[in-house]
Amino acid sequence: MLWGTLVGCLFASLFLFGSAYLIWYKKDLTFIAGYDEKFKGDKDRLARAYGIFCLASGILTVLLPFALEFIGSYAGALFGIWITVGVVVLAFYSQSLNKGS
């Protein structure tokens, strides 16, 4: 296993864990890319959704180097699919929260 991959993934996961803490627990929504203060929807639900996504992505980022070592490149493809689908779902979810009010 390459140590650079492990260290890089650990730093990225620490960033994601910190973002999850700030968004979900502290409700600092300015860390969400594209967030507008004119958001009329439920900000607690928005913070919870983005915080859970950051937390899950951080956990998967920690596991990524080990999965690449033992499973192979399929793990990287699944990781990329998870991130892509998650971002799309979050975009639609945040729009539905904004229109729901």
TIKOLNU-370075 format. One record per residue: residue in one letter; x, y, z of N, C-alpha, C in turn. Coordinates in steps of 0.02 Angstrom, whole numbers, plus 32768, in hexadecimal, padded with zeros to 4 digits. Atoms other than C-alpha are relative to their C-alpha. Example, Ala and Ser with C-alpha at 12.3 -4.5 7.8 and 13.67 -1.06 7.14 Angstrom:
BEGIN
A802D7FC5800082677F1F8186802D803C8000;S7FD67FC57FFD82AC7FCB81657FD980378025;
This chain:
BEGIN
M802A7FC58000800080008000802D803E8000;L7FDB7FC28002803F80AC7FD97FEF802B803C;W800C7FD87FC58055811580757FE680457FEE;G80197FBE8016803581B580137FB57FFF7FF7;T8049800680097F8781787FE77FDD80008043;L801E80047FBE7F61814F809B800180448023;V7FFB7FBE7FE07FA081F780DB7FD380327FDE;G802C7FD280247F45825680537FB77FF4800F;C8046800F7FEF7EA281FD80767FF080128048;L800C7FEC7FBA7EB6821B81317FF6804B8006;F80097FB77FFF7ECC82D681147FBD80147FE2;A80407FF180207E3782DA809F7FC57FEE802E;S803680157FD37DCC827A811B7FFC802E803D;L80017FD07FC87DFF82EF81A97FDC80407FEB;F80237FC5801A7DC58381813D7FB57FF37FFC;L8047801080057D1F8329811D7FE07FF98045;F801B80057FBC7D08830081D67FF88045801E;G80067FBB7FE77D2B83B682027FC680257FDF;S80387FE080237CB083F0817E7FBD7FE5801B;A803E801D7FE47C2C837781C17FF1801E8044;Y800A7FE27FBE7C4683BC82707FE780477FFB;L80147FBA80067C38847082397FBB80087FE1;I80407FF980227BA3845581C77FC87FE2802A;W803680237FDE7B3E83D7822C7FF780178048;Y80067FF17FB97B6683FD82E17FFC804B800E;K7FFE7FB87FF47B9084B782DB7FCF80277FD3;K80307FE1802E7B1184DC824F801E803B7FD9;D7FDD7FCC80277B92854581F07FF67FEF7FB6;L8012801380457B40853A8146802980247FCB;T7FD67FDE80317BBE85AF80F480347FD17FE3;F7FD18031801B7C2D851680DA7FE27FD87FC7;I8020802380377BAF84D1805D800B802A7FC1;A7FF27FDC803E7BE585007FAD7FBE80147FDF;G803C7FE880217B62856C7F587FC78013802F;Y80357FEF7FD07B01858F7FF97FF1804A7FFC;D80167FBB80037A9C862E7FF27FDA80108040;E80227FEC7FC27A61868C808D7FB480087FF6;K80477FF8800F79B886A080367FDB7FBD8003;F801E80437FFC799685E680527FC58003802F;K803D7FFB7FD978E385DA80917FEB7FBF8021;G801480427FE778DB852180BA80197FF28047;D7FEB80177FBD790184BF8158804C7FF98002;K7FB780007FFE79B684E7817E801C7FC7802A;D7FEA80387FD779C3845F820380037FC07FD7;R7FFF803C802B799483D78186803780047FCC;L7FCB7FF680317A0B8421810680447FF28020;A7FC1800B7FDE7A9A8422818480097FB78011;R7FFC80487FEF7A72837081BA80127FD77FC2;A7FF38026803D7A70832F8106804880097FE9;Y7FBC7FF480177B15838180D680337FE68032;G7FD3801A7FCE7B658351817B80067FB57FFD;I7FFE804980067B35829A816880277FEC7FC2;F7FDB8011803D7B77829A80B6804B800A8009;C7FB97FF47FF37C1D82E680ED801D7FCA802E;L7FE980347FD27C2B8269817B80087FBD7FDD;A7FFC803F80257C0581D4810B803980017FCD;S7FC97FFA80307C7E8213808780447FFD8023;G7FC180047FDA7D058229810B80107FBA8015;I7FF580457FED7CEE8178814980167FD67FC4;L7FED8025803C7CF681348098804580147FE8;T7FBD7FEA80157D91819D807580367FE0802A;V7FD080247FD67DE9814E810A80087FB87FE8;L7FFE804680147DBB80A180CA80197FF67FB8;L7FEE800680477DE880C6801380447FE07FF4;P7FC0802080107EA3809B801780017FB5800F;F800280487FEF7E807FF4806D7FD67FDA7FCD;A802A802180327DF47FCB7FF380257FFB7FBD;L7FD98004803E7E667FF57F6080357FCA8004;E7FCD80337FF87EEB7F827FA77FE37FBA7FFC;F801A80437FFB7E7B7EED7FC87FCC7FEE7FCB;I8034800D80327DED7EFF7F4A801880117FBA;G7FE77FEB80417E407F5D7EBD7FDE803F7FE8;S80187FC1801D7E0B7FE67E487FB480078002;Y80497FFB7FFA7D537FBA7E5B7FEC802B803C;A800F7FD87FC57D58800C7F068004804B7FEF;G7FFB7FBA80157D9180B07EB87FC680157FD5;A803B7FF0802A7D0680A87E387FC18007802B;L803A7FFB7FD47C8580887EC080028040802A;F7FF87FC27FDB7CCB81197F257FED803C7FD5;G80127FC9802D7CBD818D7E8F7FB580037FF2;I80488002800C7C0B81547E6E7FDB801A803E;W801F7FE97FC27BDD81717F268003804D8005;I7FF97FB77FFB7C2082247F237FD480227FCB;T80277FE080357BCE824E7E7C7FB67FFC800D;V804880087FF27B2482077EA77FEC8027803E;G800F7FDB7FC37B2C82537F557FFA804B7FF5;V80037FB8800F7B4F83027F137FC180107FD9;V803D7FF380277AC182F67E957FC27FFB802C;V803A80087FD37A4782B67F187FFC803B8031;L80007FC77FD37A7B83407F917FEA80407FDD;A80167FC580257A6283C47F0B7FB480017FF8;F80498003800779B183897EE97FDD80068043;Y801E7FFD7FBD798D83747FA37FFF8048801B;S7FFE7FBB7FE879C584257FCC7FCF802C7FD9;Q80327FDB8027795A84687F3D7FBA7FF18018;S804380117FE878C384097F7F7FF3801F8044;L80087FDE7FBF78E18450802E7FF1804A7FF6;N80097FB8800D78E985007FE67FBA800E7FE4;K80427FF6801F784884EB7F817FC87FEC8030;G803380197FD277EC8494800F7FE58036802E;S80177FCC7FD277DE853480757FD780347FDD;
